[in-house]
Amino acid sequence: MAHRHVPGEARQAVIETPLECEPGACLIYSDLGADMLGFVVEAISGQRLDIFLQEHVFDPLGMHETMFRPHWTLRDRIGSHGADAAARISTAR
C-alpha cells in the first residue's frame, strides 16, 4: 500500500521538491506551482484555502455548488480528478 501523507507532510514534500531544471529552461506540467500558490494564500489570508476560496471567490460569484472537501453524500455528482478520487470521497465520512 502506498504511503498517504498527512497534510503537514504533504506540504513539506511539495516545498522540498527540487526543480527539475532552471526556470525558463524547460516546461514540465506539475500541480506543485498551484499548491505553492495555495500555501501563499493561506499564509497571507490566515485562512485555510477552502474557506478563503468559498468566501472570496465561490460565494461572490454565485458558485454555491463549488467546494473543497464535499460531503460523501455528493459523490455521485463529483467529477473525478484522480484515479482514487471516488475512494477518497467514500472514506471521507
OpenMM code with the backbone's topology and positions (N, CA, C; nanometers):
from openmm import Vec3, app, unit

residues = "MET ALA HIS ARG HIS VAL PRO GLY GLU ALA ARG GLN ALA VAL ILE GLU THR PRO LEU GLU CYS GLU PRO GLY ALA CYS LEU ILE TYR SER ASP LEU GLY ALA ASP MET LEU GLY PHE VAL VAL GLU ALA ILE SER GLY GLN ARG LEU ASP ILE PHE LEU GLN GLU HIS VAL PHE ASP PRO LEU GLY MET HIS GLU THR MET PHE ARG PRO HIS TRP THR LEU ARG ASP ARG ILE GLY SER HIS GLY ALA ASP ALA ALA ALA ARG ILE SER THR ALA ARG".split()
positions = [
    Vec3(0.0843, -0.1184, 0.0000),
    Vec3(0.0000, 0.0000, 0.0000),
    Vec3(0.0891, 0.1251, 0.0000),
    Vec3(0.0518, 0.2220, -0.0809),
    Vec3(0.1290, 0.3458, -0.0902),
    Vec3(0.1113, 0.4290, 0.0362),
    Vec3(0.2177, 0.5004, 0.0729),
    Vec3(0.2118, 0.5875, 0.1899),
    Vec3(0.1254, 0.7084, 0.1598),
    Vec3(0.0315, 0.7379, 0.2479),
    Vec3(-0.0515, 0.8575, 0.2342),
    Vec3(0.0026, 0.9621, 0.3300),
    Vec3(0.0303, 1.0797, 0.2767),
    Vec3(0.0831, 1.1886, 0.3584),
    Vec3(-0.0286, 1.2540, 0.4382),
    Vec3(0.0002, 1.2920, 0.5604),
    Vec3(-0.0902, 1.3802, 0.6337),
    Vec3(-0.0637, 1.5205, 0.5789),
    Vec3(-0.1565, 1.6152, 0.5960),
    Vec3(-0.1395, 1.7476, 0.5326),
    Vec3(-0.0040, 1.8137, 0.5566),
    Vec3(0.0468, 1.8117, 0.6775),
    Vec3(0.1757, 1.8747, 0.7055),
    Vec3(0.2896, 1.8089, 0.6292),
    Vec3(0.2858, 1.6756, 0.6197),
    Vec3(0.3889, 1.6033, 0.5448),
    Vec3(0.3791, 1.6337, 0.3958),
    Vec3(0.2564, 1.6389, 0.3447),
    Vec3(0.2368, 1.6680, 0.2023),
    Vec3(0.2874, 1.8085, 0.1690),
    Vec3(0.2545, 1.9051, 0.2552),
    Vec3(0.3012, 2.0431, 0.2351),
    Vec3(0.4536, 2.0465, 0.2312),
    Vec3(0.5168, 1.9797, 0.3269),
    Vec3(0.6628, 1.9792, 0.3324),
    Vec3(0.7225, 1.9109, 0.2105),
    Vec3(0.6599, 1.8035, 0.1639),
    Vec3(0.7085, 1.7334, 0.0442),
    Vec3(0.7035, 1.8246, -0.0778),
    Vec3(0.5963, 1.9037, -0.0908),
    Vec3(0.5853, 1.9980, -0.2030),
    Vec3(0.6951, 2.1032, -0.1931),
    Vec3(0.7118, 2.1603, -0.0751),
    Vec3(0.8107, 2.2668, -0.0556),
    Vec3(0.9522, 2.2170, -0.0834),
    Vec3(0.9799, 2.0925, -0.0456),
    Vec3(1.1148, 2.0379, -0.0606),
    Vec3(1.1422, 1.9738, -0.1964),
    Vec3(1.0431, 1.9691, -0.2853),
    Vec3(1.0634, 1.9104, -0.4174),
    Vec3(1.1605, 1.9967, -0.4976),
    Vec3(1.2721, 1.9398, -0.5393),
    Vec3(1.3696, 2.0200, -0.6152),
    Vec3(1.3196, 2.0488, -0.7575),
    Vec3(1.3667, 2.1592, -0.8129),
    Vec3(1.3350, 2.1915, -0.9515),
    Vec3(1.4032, 2.0903, -1.0422),
    Vec3(1.3366, 2.0549, -1.1515),
    Vec3(1.3952, 1.9600, -1.2471),
    Vec3(1.4924, 2.0303, -1.3417),
    Vec3(1.4755, 2.1627, -1.3570),
    Vec3(1.5658, 2.2422, -1.4410),
    Vec3(1.5528, 2.3878, -1.3989),
    Vec3(1.6393, 2.4705, -1.4455),
    Vec3(1.6350, 2.6131, -1.4134),
    Vec3(1.5085, 2.6755, -1.4719),
    Vec3(1.4465, 2.7703, -1.3998),
    Vec3(1.3282, 2.8378, -1.4536),
    Vec3(1.3560, 2.8963, -1.5920),
    Vec3(1.2646, 2.8703, -1.6841),
    Vec3(1.2782, 2.9188, -1.8210),
    Vec3(1.3531, 2.8241, -1.9128),
    Vec3(1.4205, 2.7229, -1.8571),
    Vec3(1.4997, 2.6304, -1.9389),
    Vec3(1.4162, 2.5151, -1.9928),
    Vec3(1.3077, 2.4795, -1.9248),
    Vec3(1.2220, 2.3712, -1.9722),
    Vec3(1.0823, 2.3918, -1.9167),
    Vec3(0.9877, 2.3154, -1.9683),
    Vec3(0.8497, 2.3239, -1.9240),
    Vec3(0.8053, 2.1850, -1.8824),
    Vec3(0.7655, 2.1707, -1.7574),
    Vec3(0.7179, 2.0435, -1.7054),
    Vec3(0.5839, 2.0695, -1.6379),
    Vec3(0.4788, 1.9978, -1.6815),
    Vec3(0.3489, 2.0159, -1.6190),
    Vec3(0.3531, 1.9603, -1.4778),
    Vec3(0.3020, 2.0384, -1.3832),
    Vec3(0.3014, 1.9957, -1.2441),
    Vec3(0.1981, 2.0762, -1.1673),
    Vec3(0.1401, 2.0156, -1.0650),
    Vec3(0.0485, 2.0866, -0.9766),
    Vec3(0.1214, 2.1567, -0.8627),
    Vec3(0.2521, 2.1404, -0.8554),
    Vec3(0.3265, 2.1951, -0.7423),
    Vec3(0.3174, 2.3475, -0.7353),
    Vec3(0.3161, 2.4145, -0.8493),
    Vec3(0.3040, 2.5600, -0.8506),
    Vec3(0.1703, 2.6053, -0.7939),
    Vec3(0.0622, 2.5346, -0.8300),
    Vec3(-0.0703, 2.5670, -0.7757),
    Vec3(-0.0740, 2.5388, -0.6261),
    Vec3(-0.0090, 2.4311, -0.5836),
    Vec3(-0.0013, 2.4013, -0.4402),
    Vec3(0.0711, 2.5133, -0.3669),
    Vec3(0.1836, 2.5595, -0.4214),
    Vec3(0.2596, 2.6675, -0.3575),
    Vec3(0.1755, 2.7955, -0.3505),
    Vec3(0.1021, 2.8248, -0.4572),
    Vec3(0.0143, 2.9421, -0.4568),
    Vec3(-0.0887, 2.9310, -0.3448),
    Vec3(-0.1442, 2.8121, -0.3260),
    Vec3(-0.2385, 2.7905, -0.2162),
    Vec3(-0.1744, 2.8162, -0.0811),
    Vec3(-0.0489, 2.7726, -0.0639),
    Vec3(0.0224, 2.7968, 0.0621),
    Vec3(0.0399, 2.9465, 0.0856),
    Vec3(0.0683, 3.0211, -0.0212),
    Vec3(0.0862, 3.1668, -0.0099),
    Vec3(-0.0460, 3.2329, 0.0303),
    Vec3(-0.1558, 3.1924, -0.0337),
    Vec3(-0.2869, 3.2480, 0.0006),
    Vec3(-0.3188, 3.2211, 0.1473),
    Vec3(-0.2908, 3.0991, 0.1943),
    Vec3(-0.3164, 3.0661, 0.3350),
    Vec3(-0.2313, 3.1508, 0.4296),
    Vec3(-0.1047, 3.1696, 0.3946),
    Vec3(-0.0146, 3.2472, 0.4807),
    Vec3(-0.0570, 3.3937, 0.4877),
    Vec3(-0.0955, 3.4508, 0.3752),
    Vec3(-0.1327, 3.5926, 0.3729),
    Vec3(-0.2701, 3.6163, 0.4337),
    Vec3(-0.3661, 3.5291, 0.4021),
    Vec3(-0.5031, 3.5497, 0.4493),
    Vec3(-0.5257, 3.5017, 0.5922),
    Vec3(-0.4435, 3.4072, 0.6366),
    Vec3(-0.4651, 3.3478, 0.7679),
    Vec3(-0.5804, 3.2494, 0.7703),
    Vec3(-0.6295, 3.2113, 0.6522),
    Vec3(-0.7402, 3.1165, 0.6412),
    Vec3(-0.6950, 2.9925, 0.5640),
    Vec3(-0.7641, 2.8786, 0.5889),
    Vec3(-0.7409, 2.7618, 0.5040),
    Vec3(-0.7858, 2.7972, 0.3627),
    Vec3(-0.7242, 2.7359, 0.2640),
    Vec3(-0.7551, 2.7672, 0.1245),
    Vec3(-0.9017, 2.7428, 0.0913),
    Vec3(-0.9604, 2.6326, 0.1398),
    Vec3(-1.1003, 2.6044, 0.1080),
    Vec3(-1.1932, 2.7134, 0.1612),
    Vec3(-1.1678, 2.7619, 0.2810),
    Vec3(-1.2508, 2.8677, 0.3397),
    Vec3(-1.2306, 2.9991, 0.2653),
    Vec3(-1.1049, 3.0331, 0.2347),
    Vec3(-1.0763, 3.1568, 0.1614),
    Vec3(-1.1478, 3.1576, 0.0261),
    Vec3(-1.1349, 3.0486, -0.0492),
    Vec3(-1.1977, 3.0435, -0.1817),
    Vec3(-1.3494, 3.0482, -0.1732),
    Vec3(-1.4074, 2.9798, -0.0729),
    Vec3(-1.5530, 2.9836, -0.0576),
    Vec3(-1.6002, 3.1266, -0.0323),
    Vec3(-1.5331, 3.1972, 0.0591),
    Vec3(-1.5751, 3.3322, 0.0970),
    Vec3(-1.5433, 3.4387, -0.0066),
    Vec3(-1.4294, 3.4244, -0.0756),
    Vec3(-1.3818, 3.5324, -0.1621),
    Vec3(-1.3947, 3.5049, -0.3118),
    Vec3(-1.4274, 3.3825, -0.3487),
    Vec3(-1.4410, 3.3501, -0.4911),
    Vec3(-1.5763, 3.2847, -0.5194),
    Vec3(-1.5993, 3.1664, -0.4634),
    Vec3(-1.7185, 3.0891, -0.4989),
    Vec3(-1.8485, 3.1592, -0.4601),
    Vec3(-1.8625, 3.2024, -0.3339),
    Vec3(-1.9865, 3.2680, -0.2910),
    Vec3(-2.0128, 3.3982, -0.3664),
    Vec3(-1.9131, 3.4891, -0.3792),
    Vec3(-1.9396, 3.6134, -0.4534),
    Vec3(-1.9797, 3.5906, -0.5994),
    Vec3(-1.9329, 3.4816, -0.6578),
    Vec3(-1.9673, 3.4512, -0.7976),
    Vec3(-2.0949, 3.3677, -0.8095),
    Vec3(-2.1578, 3.3386, -0.6981),
    Vec3(-2.2803, 3.2586, -0.7019),
    Vec3(-2.2551, 3.1111, -0.7309),
    Vec3(-2.1340, 3.0651, -0.7064),
    Vec3(-2.0963, 2.9250, -0.7338),
    Vec3(-2.1231, 2.8416, -0.6080),
    Vec3(-2.2504, 2.8227, -0.5749),
    Vec3(-2.2883, 2.7610, -0.4486),
    Vec3(-2.2731, 2.6091, -0.4465),
    Vec3(-2.2432, 2.5497, -0.5599),
    Vec3(-2.2205, 2.4050, -0.5629),
    Vec3(-2.0744, 2.3720, -0.5936),
    Vec3(-1.9866, 2.4705, -0.5789),
    Vec3(-1.8430, 2.4508, -0.5976),
    Vec3(-1.7792, 2.4554, -0.4600),
    Vec3(-1.6969, 2.3537, -0.4292),
    Vec3(-1.6408, 2.3467, -0.2945),
    Vec3(-1.5223, 2.2525, -0.2889),
    Vec3(-1.4435, 2.2658, -0.1833),
    Vec3(-1.3407, 2.1703, -0.1467),
    Vec3(-1.4059, 2.0756, -0.0470),
    Vec3(-1.3520, 1.9562, -0.0351),
    Vec3(-1.3968, 1.8595, 0.0656),
    Vec3(-1.5487, 1.8416, 0.0674),
    Vec3(-1.6078, 1.8053, -0.0460),
    Vec3(-1.7536, 1.7851, -0.0463),
    Vec3(-1.7932, 1.6675, 0.0424),
    Vec3(-1.9120, 1.6745, 0.0953),
    Vec3(-1.9653, 1.5681, 0.1801),
    Vec3(-1.9752, 1.4394, 0.0979),
    Vec3(-1.9544, 1.3258, 0.1612),
    Vec3(-1.9537, 1.1972, 0.0901),
    Vec3(-2.0860, 1.1697, 0.0202),
    Vec3(-2.1962, 1.2281, 0.0670),
    Vec3(-2.3263, 1.2032, 0.0039),
    Vec3(-2.3355, 1.2658, -0.1350),
    Vec3(-2.2421, 1.3526, -0.1695),
    Vec3(-2.2416, 1.4172, -0.3015),
    Vec3(-2.1546, 1.3438, -0.4028),
    Vec3(-2.0994, 1.2284, -0.3664),
    Vec3(-2.0018, 1.1612, -0.4516),
    Vec3(-2.0527, 1.1313, -0.5926),
    Vec3(-2.1826, 1.1083, -0.6095),
    Vec3(-2.2360, 1.0794, -0.7429),
    Vec3(-2.2400, 1.2035, -0.8317),
    Vec3(-2.2230, 1.3212, -0.7748),
    Vec3(-2.2268, 1.4459, -0.8512),
    Vec3(-2.0889, 1.5051, -0.8736),
    Vec3(-1.9834, 1.4366, -0.8272),
    Vec3(-1.8493, 1.4920, -0.8314),
    Vec3(-1.7694, 1.4307, -0.9452),
    Vec3(-1.7069, 1.5157, -1.0266),
    Vec3(-1.6190, 1.4672, -1.1320),
    Vec3(-1.4892, 1.4154, -1.0720),
    Vec3(-1.4370, 1.3119, -1.1298),
    Vec3(-1.3117, 1.2551, -1.0811),
    Vec3(-1.1949, 1.3438, -1.1213),
    Vec3(-1.0993, 1.3579, -1.0334),
    Vec3(-0.9778, 1.4314, -1.0660),
    Vec3(-0.8553, 1.3482, -1.0336),
    Vec3(-0.8753, 1.2201, -1.0209),
    Vec3(-0.7637, 1.1309, -0.9941),
    Vec3(-0.8117, 0.9883, -0.9908),
    Vec3(-0.7190, 0.8954, -1.0011),
    Vec3(-0.7544, 0.7541, -1.0085),
    Vec3(-0.8297, 0.7063, -0.8862),
    Vec3(-0.7978, 0.7608, -0.7699),
    Vec3(-0.8640, 0.7125, -0.6494),
    Vec3(-0.9592, 0.8168, -0.5902),
    Vec3(-1.0115, 0.9081, -0.6725),
    Vec3(-1.0999, 1.0136, -0.6215),
    Vec3(-1.2234, 0.9563, -0.5546),
    Vec3(-1.2863, 0.8577, -0.6155),
    Vec3(-1.4070, 0.8004, -0.5571),
    Vec3(-1.3758, 0.7329, -0.4241),
    Vec3(-1.2627, 0.6668, -0.4140),
    Vec3(-1.2247, 0.6013, -0.2890),
    Vec3(-1.2013, 0.7039, -0.1796),
    Vec3(-1.1364, 0.8156, -0.2125),
    Vec3(-1.1124, 0.9198, -0.1121),
    Vec3(-1.2429, 0.9771, -0.0619),
    Vec3(-1.3368, 0.9987, -0.1527),
    Vec3(-1.4648, 1.0576, -0.1133),
    Vec3(-1.5436, 0.9584, -0.0291),
    Vec3(-1.5449, 0.8318, -0.0673),
    Vec3(-1.6243, 0.7341, 0.0052),
    Vec3(-1.5701, 0.7085, 0.1445),
    Vec3(-1.4425, 0.7331, 0.1681),
    Vec3(-1.3851, 0.7097, 0.3003),
    Vec3(-1.3756, 0.8376, 0.3832),
    Vec3(-1.4223, 0.9496, 0.3295),
    Vec3(-1.4102, 1.0780, 0.3988),
    Vec3(-1.5269, 1.1055, 0.4923),
    Vec3(-1.6014, 1.0032, 0.5279),
    Vec3(-1.7193, 1.0204, 0.6145),
    Vec3(-1.6829, 1.0645, 0.7518),
] * unit.nanometer
topology = app.Topology()
chain = topology.addChain("A")
for resn in residues:
    res = topology.addResidue(resn, chain)
    for name in ("N", "CA", "C"):
        topology.addAtom(name, app.Element.getBySymbol(name[0]), res)
